[in-house]
Amino acid sequence: MVKQKIIIIGAGLSGSLLAIYLAKHGIGVDVYESRGDMRKTEISAGRSINLALSDRGIAALREVGLDEYMLAEAVPMLGRMVHAADGSTKFLPYSGREGEYINSVSRSGLNIALINEAEKSAGVKFYFNEKCVDFDCKTGEVLLENTETGERKIIKADTTIATDGAGSKIRDAMLHGGIPRFNFSQSWLEHGYKELHIPQDEKGDFQMEKNALHIWARRKFMMIALPNFDGSFTCTLFLAHAGENSFEQLTNEKSLLAFFRANFADAIPLMPTLIHDFFTNLTGNLGTIKCFPWNVGGKSLLLGDSAHAVVPFYGQGMNCAFEDCRVLDGLIEKHSTNWEMVFIEYGRLRKENTDAIADMAEENFYEMRDAVANPVFVRKRELETKLEQTFPDYFSKYSMVTFREDLPYSEAKQRGNAQDKLLMEVCAKVKDTRKIDLTEVMEKIKTL
Ligand SMILES: Cc1cc2nc3c(=O)[nH]c(=O)nc-3n(C[C@H](O)[C@H](O)[C@H](O)COP(=O)(O)OP(=O)(O)OC[C@H]3O[C@@H](n4cnc5c(N)ncnc54)[C@H](O)[C@@H]3O)c2cc1C
């Protein structure tokens, strides 16, 4: 067989992992990345500083032998530490079972490790400062522009996979005439986000419980904090862009401190650089992108955020993109390099699942923001923990999404929503979860 060559556009999280997978099939891979080489330049890896890596992502890393390496510098987060407005805290475990937790990892650390590993594979080459500016859906040609010299060139391979993220240029070409009746939707949340910082204490230790995702839920807005391996935390403030309690209103030191004193008073002493960080760091947008089809015959495929960007409230965007790579790998095993067949089946298998996680991620925004401050929800989490401790076959919706790499997202959504509705009804009727008959609840769950 003639050796195949694939172009990957984008050396982010999914592009770098995909290069490793493809090289294992003996396929030659050229990866073009618009930014400089993050191993050599002090550039931020992009959006968030750290991210939650969970079972679906770990499963994909395991298949290329990188799971243990990546987890060695991760901080396990065993549950949510909810910070009430009065400064009190309550820990809500993610699961009642041992070993079911999520991991805070450095985005740039992960990305660099993936690029390094991909580069070690035979036939993989990375080209940095090479930006895709157009794609010809008829010929499969990619137009690149060097971001330093402005030089343009056209490249072509057996096929091109677009892992160029939510602003994908290849998707743009499909949308703007490349594919007739291409379905595309983009919906922005009224909330944006800003990253803030809690440093280590003088001894280099964590200033708050390290094995938790901290959350200050304030109904219309919220702040979260994920631990970093070095003892610091990265906080993300999610706030409306405009209107009451919004970024638009926090225009100076006085308004910012008044807002923090009223809502996150316990966090202020931990954040010595709050004012500087707030007024220096960019405010990001949050949106969901859905589109279909994802392929142009056998010439091109969208994968990861380029095909399905989701809001970050289930901590699944990267995990889902890694799962994409794993599913594609299985289809290459099945159909070899018949790209059109691989891509069509890939879309058929993946679309309902990526739609499901997109919907659940939006729903979880409201759960994190409103529900963790709602006593019925807090009781429901307690009940779920008890059910998980008592029945090995009980999984909450969160657990199905986060800890069940064997369960498609669409099934997690359908089963999880039915279960959530039932448990909220049960918990609305009692003030104390000890009064709930667990066996009776489990019997009802089995009938759903
Ligand atoms: C605030 C925030 C928090 C998040 N937290 C989590 C989390 O906890 N867990 C989780 O699983 N997910 C999380 N996500 C989602 C996650 O970041 C994305 O789903 C993931 O990065 C998608 O990977 P990707 O490779 O598809 O795209 P990206 O990581 O965006 O990579 C795209 C790459 O393509 C390059 N590129 C872009 N345009 C071009 C071009 N024209 N030519 C060449 N190269 C190009 C970019 O420079 C980049 O390197 C979070 C997202 C945000 C915004």
The ligand as a Gaussian input file, in Angstrom:
#p B3LYP/6-31G(d) Opt

LIG

0 1
 C      -12.542000      28.655000      30.199000
 C      -12.496000      27.277000      29.630000
 C      -12.344000      26.205000      30.482000
 C      -12.318000      24.909000      29.964000
 N      -12.212000      23.866000      30.832000
 C      -12.236000      22.603000      30.369000
 C      -12.121000      21.500000      31.258000
 O      -11.997000      21.667000      32.478000
 N      -12.142000      20.239000      30.745000
 C      -12.288000      20.012000      29.422000
 O      -12.329000      18.838000      29.005000
 N      -12.408000      21.031000      28.550000
 C      -12.370000      22.319000      28.975000
 N      -12.474000      23.353000      28.108000
 C      -12.658000      23.062000      26.669000
 C      -11.336000      22.791000      25.972000
 O      -10.494000      23.893000      26.159000
 C      -11.547000      22.571000      24.488000
 O      -12.633000      21.709000      24.255000
 C      -10.299000      21.966000      23.846000
 O       -9.248000      22.882000      23.959000
 C      -10.554000      21.620000      22.379000
 O       -9.362000      21.193000      21.778000
 P       -9.118000      21.444000      20.244000
 O       -7.793000      20.843000      19.968000
 O      -10.282000      20.978000      19.439000
 O       -9.056000      23.022000      20.067000
 P       -8.010000      24.045000      20.680000
 O       -7.483000      23.551000      21.958000
 O       -8.675000      25.368000      20.624000
 O       -6.802000      24.043000      19.635000
 C       -6.889000      24.636000      18.371000
 C       -5.483000      24.858000      17.851000
 O       -5.556000      25.299000      16.504000
 C       -4.763000      26.455000      16.312000
 N       -5.370000      27.218000      15.235000
 C       -6.489000      27.982000      15.285000
 N       -6.753000      28.507000      14.080000
 C       -5.783000      28.068000      13.243000
 C       -5.509000      28.269000      11.861000
 N       -6.301000      29.039000      11.103000
 N       -4.436000      27.675000      11.316000
 C       -3.607000      26.876000      12.075000
 N       -3.821000      26.663000      13.398000
 C       -4.894000      27.243000      13.969000
 C       -4.809000      27.155000      17.671000
 O       -3.720000      28.043000      17.830000
 C       -4.755000      25.970000      18.621000
 O       -3.441000      25.567000      18.895000
 C      -12.474000      24.677000      28.583000
 C      -12.635000      25.761000      27.720000
 C      -12.644000      27.049000      28.246000
 C      -12.838000      28.195000      27.305000

